[in-house]
Amino acid sequence: MIALAEAGVEEVVAPLGTALTVEQLRVLRRFTERVIACFDGDAAGRRAAARSFPVFVEAGLWGQGAFLPTGEDPDTYVRTQGAPALEGCLTGAVPLVDAYVTELAGPDSAAVGRRAEAAREVARVLRKVRNPFEHDVLARLAAERLGVREEMLRGEGAVEPPERPAVASGPPGPEARLVELMAADPSVAARVRASGVIADFRHPEWRRTAETIAAAADAADPAALVQSLPRALRDRVAARILGDDPHEREAREREFADYVTAIRRPRESDARRRLQDEMRAAEARGDEAAARAARQQWQELTEKTRT
């Protein structure tokens, strides 16, 4: 790690001698969606890359692998070959799904028992891949390499959206309604992504679902995205898609603005309360400048909320 920092290679972390864990990857996911893991380029390194793929999936990431020359690690490689050589290796990183499926297929993939066992393992991982496009890639690649029927693999690996009683009970809130709009209309998903309002979602499940749909907004397939939604929303989204007309699109514009405003309101209310507390504290200690600054921020935020 020290050699990498000295060479100017930043944004690097190490698991400190332990196997890479789901918890570590979930922490990384807070900062980036693109994670490249470095492995030894020999057979053992490729097996390790294959084993890491389900761990990445569990953490909600579609990892990549960079394979170094046998016996090298990033530290020794950058010392002997320099930062440009390591950066070139990272640029050539490949999706870990390739190593995973290749390892599962193995040299004896023609054996019926081996194929069935490998297919069951793929189906188990598929159930955890919530991004519909990544789900499609894994299903097609595994079916081709393992020699099993793709429709069978898809059926066994179908994602079952988690049921959330707090979401299903009562009228859907603005987060659920906005997710519904996003799934029915890719242009709305793109606008939600650009607005940054997903960061203000308070329900983790709706936030994850919104992030998945927003990530696929540029090439969204509404029919596929419907299947990734919690069951409580599927019928409403399907009805929107099938019943789309100009009047519906006009109403959708109003709904979009209303839901975004409603989702942002709690954060803005929290911010106003915080500024009020700052004003009171500044006044109590006789700091008129700080009180004036907090008051001005409170007024600006209040005016923005009204508009």
N, C-alpha and C positions, 0 to 999 in steps of 0.2 A: 504494500500500500504506500509506503514512504517513497519507493522508487517511482511509482506511478505519479504521485503528487509532484515530485521533483521534476518529472518529465513533462508536466503540464497536462496530464490526463486526469480530468476531473470527473465528478459524478460517478465515483466507483465505491462500492462497498464490498465487504467480505463477511462470510458467515462465521469467521473465527474458529475454524477447525471442526465445526459441526455440520451435519447435513442441512441443506437448505430447507427451511420449514415454511408452511403455509402462513404462519404468523409473520415471519420476516417479509414475505412477499406482499402481504396485505399492508404492511407499513410502507413498503416501496410504492405500492399502488396509489398511495395518497399523493405522491409527487410526480409519478409518470405512469403512462400506460405501456411504454415500450421498455422492456427489460431484456438485456442480453446477458446470458450466463456463459462464462468461459469454461471450457473443458479441455482435457488432454485429448489429443487427436487419435490416440490408439483405441483398440476395441473396448477396453474398460471405460474410457472416457465417453465413448458413444453409448455404452450401456447406461452410464450415469446420466447422460442427457435424456435418454428414453425414460428413465425412472423419474426424472424431474418434471416431465410434461404434465402428468396428473396433478402434481403439487401446484404447478402454475395455474392449471384449470380450477383447482379448488379455491385458489386465491382470486379468481376472476381475471386472470391474465393469459394472454396468448404469447408465451415467451419465445425467444430466439436463442440459438446457440452459436457460439464462435469456438472453433476447434483449433487449438494451438499445436505446434509440433510436439511430438512425443517427448515427455519428460520436462516440458516447459510449463510454467505458470505465468500469469500476467506480469508478476514482479521480475522474474528472471528474464522473461522475453523482452521486456522493455529495456532492461539493463544491457542485454547483448545486441538487440536488433534496433532499438530506438523506438520512440513514440510513433513515427509514421508507419512503421511495420505493424505495430499493434493496432493502430487505427484502421489500417487496411484490412486486418483480420476481422475487426469488428464490423467493418462495412460489408464484409462478405458473410455475415451471420445468416443462418438459415432458420426457418421455423422449427421449433422443437417437435412439432407434430410429425415431421418427416422421420426423425430419429426414432420416435415412439412407435410409429407404424412399422418401420423397417425392423426394429427389434422384435416386435410382436410376431411379425410374419416369420422371421428366423429361417434357417436353412431347411427346416423340415416342415414348411408351411403346407406341403402337399398332403400331409397326414390329416385325416378327417378330424381326429380328436384334437390335434393342435389347432386347426382352423377354428373349431367350435369354441375352444378355450379362449383363443385370442379374440374372437368375435364377442364373447361375453364380457371380456375385459374392456373392449372398446365401447360396448353399450353402456357399461357402468360409468365410464368417463363422459360419454355423450350426454347422459342425463344431467350432468353438471355444467355443460357448455350452454350458456343462456344466450349468447350472441348468435342470431340465426345464421349469419354468414359463416362464422367459424364452425358452427354445428354442421353446416352443409359441407365445408371443406373436409372435416374429419370423417364424416360419413362416406363421402365419395372416395376419398383416398384409401380408407381402410377396406372398403368393399372391394376395390380394385386389387389391392395388395394381398388381401387374405383370400380372395376368390369366393366371397360370399355374396348373396343377393343384397343389393343396396336397400331395397324396400324392407327387407327383414331387419337389417341393421338399424334403419331409421325407426322402425316400429318398436324394437326393443330398447332403443336409446332415446325415445321421445322424452322431452323435458316436461315434467309435471310442475307447473308453477305452484309455488308454496301458497297455501291458504292462510290468510291473515284475518282472524275474526274481527279485529279492530277495524279492518278495511271493509270487510263484507257487510258488517252490521250498520244499519242506518243509511241515510242518503250519502252518496259519494261526495267527498270534499273537493276543494279546488285542485289539489294535487292529482287526485284520481281522474278528475274531469279533464285536466290538461294532458295527462298521459293518454287518455282516450282520444283527444284531438290529434295528438302527435302520431298515434298509431294509424289513425284514419287518413291523415294527410301529411305526406313527407315534407311539404313546404312549411307546415306549422312546426314540424320537428326541427327543421333547419333554423327557423326563427327563434325557437326556444333555446336551441344550442347557442345562438349568437347573443341572446339576451343575458345569459348567465343566471337565469332565475332558478335553474336546477340546484344551485348551491344553497338556495333558501328553502328547499324542501325539508320538512321536518320528519316525515315518515321514511325510514331507511328503504323499505321495499319499493315505494314509489320512486325514490331517488335513483335506485339501481335500475329500475325498469326504464325511467326517463333517460338515463345515461346510455343504456343499450340502444334505445330507439334513436336518440340524437346522434350517436356514433354512426348509425347506418342511414342517416337522413338523405345523403346524396344519391343513394341507390336503393332506397327502401322498397321492399315488396310487402305491401300492407297485409296480404293474406298470410305471409309467413310471420310477420310481427304479431298478428292477432294471437297466434299460438303461444307466444312468449309472455302474454299478459296474464295477470291473476284471473281466475275463472269468472269472478264477479263482473269483469269488464268485457269479456269476449263478445257477448251478444250485442251489447250497445255499440261496440266498435264495428262489428259486422253490419249492423243496421245502418250506421253512418256511411260505410263504404258502398253498400248496395243502394241506399236511398239518396245519394249525392245529387244535388241540383243547385242552380244559381242561388236560390233563396237560402238553401242550407249553407252555402259558402259565405254569404253575407252575414248570416247569424254566427258563423264560426269566427269571423273577425271580431265581433263584439264579445263572444265568449272568451277568445284568446286574451283580450285586454282585461276583462273582468277577472279571469283566473290568475293572471300574472299579478295583478294588483292585490288580490286576496292572499296570494302566497307570500308576497313581500311584506304585507302589513305587519305580521308579528315581529319581523326583524326591525322594521322601522319604529314600531312601538317600543321595542327594547332599547333602541338607540336613543329615542327621545327620553325615556326614563333615565338612562345612563347620563345624558347631558343635564337633566334636571338635578340629579344627584351631584354632578360636578359643580353646577351653579351654586347649590346650597353649601357645599363644602368650601368653595372658594369664598363665598360671602361670609361664612362663619370665621374663616381665618383672615378676613380683610383683604383678600387678593382681588381687587376690583378688575384688573386686566384679565385674569383667568375667568372671572365670572362673566365679563362682557363677551369674551370669546366663546364660551360655552353657550351663552344666551343667543348669540348670533347664529351659531351652528344649529341650535334648537329651532330657531325661527325659520332658517333656510330649509331644514328637513320637514318642518310642519307645512310650509308652503308647497314644497315639492310633493308631499303626500296628498294635499288637497287637489293639486292639478293632475 
